[in-house]
Amino acid sequence: NAGVTQTPKFQVLKTGQSMTLQCAQDMNHNSMYWYRQDPGMGLRLIYYSASEGTTDKGEVPNGYNVSRLNKREFSLRLESAAPSQTSVYFCASSAWGMNTEAFFGQGTRLTVV
Amino acid sequence: AQSVAQPEDQVNVAEGNPLTVKCTYSVSGNPYLFWYVQYPNRGLQFLLKYITGDNLVKGSYGFEAEFNKSQTSFHLKKPSALVSDSALYFCAVREVTSTGFQKLVFGTGTRLLVSP
């Protein structure tokens, strides 16, 4: 009963470094999402993938790229990390869109110094 | 654009007392509204949703929410709070993209603290 699995759970980067956050779901969901959570700002959508083979920008896509590798996996890449990208990142999935219940991973706490 | 507002950063309530976490919405068309809960160091969990029908929606863990169209509100309620209800609560509204995809716009969250 894994649900949505994110790796890593914690990461510290230096400004300018790159990294990829991994996400996998085992619920056969079509749609997957990446959010960032910042104090006082709630959750903001970075990118989403409505179905395998498609990706679209959310509210705050600048500085990020995504790959929907297959139906299970949706990765988020920071090409050149900046301190403004210090945040908690959540991956989520749902059957189709968010009219249905979405399931969230446990989050990745990223600090950029 | 669709939006929700959670006017309280924090709500404090004593165990056994009723609790209310407030949410107001601004939408064009019919609102589809959701509540999610986040326990410490965990991802969000779905509590309940309003699509259409009865104004009182029942959800997980004894929570319910009241949809009020005239006041554009969707407040989360529970008759008797538990210490274990202490968490961060998010209200959200559905937004449909130009391609017809449905995604959620979240509020800023309200921290609920239930004291013993």
Contacts between the chains, C-beta under 8 A, distances in Angstrom:
chain1	res1	chain2	res2	distance
A	4	B	43	7.1
A	31	B	101	7.8
A	33	B	103	7.3
A	35	B	106	7.9
A	40	B	9	7.9
A	40	B	108	6.0
A	41	B	108	6.2
A	42	B	90	6.4
A	42	B	106	4.5
A	42	B	107	5.5
A	42	B	108	4.2
A	42	B	109	5.3
A	43	B	44	7.5
A	43	B	90	6.9
A	43	B	106	4.3
A	44	B	106	7.7
A	45	B	103	6.2
A	45	B	104	7.9
A	45	B	105	7.9
A	48	B	101	7.5
A	48	B	103	6.1
A	50	B	99	7.4
A	50	B	101	4.7
A	56	B	97	7.3
A	56	B	99	7.5
A	56	B	101	7.4
A	58	B	103	7.4
A	90	B	43	5.6
A	90	B	44	7.1
A	92	B	43	7.5
A	92	B	44	7.5
A	97	B	101	5.6
A	97	B	102	3.3
A	97	B	103	6.8
A	98	B	34	7.8
A	98	B	92	8.0
A	98	B	94	6.3
A	98	B	102	5.3
A	98	B	103	5.2
A	98	B	104	4.4
A	99	B	32	6.6
A	99	B	51	7.7
A	99	B	94	6.2
A	99	B	102	4.8
A	101	B	46	4.3
A	101	B	49	7.8
A	102	B	44	7.7
A	102	B	46	6.7
A	102	B	104	7.1
A	103	B	43	7.8
A	103	B	46	7.8
A	104	B	43	3.1
A	104	B	44	4.4
A	104	B	45	7.3
A	105	B	43	5.2
A	106	B	41	7.1
A	106	B	42	5.9
A	106	B	43	5.2
A	107	B	41	7.6
A	107	B	42	7.7
A	107	B	43	5.8
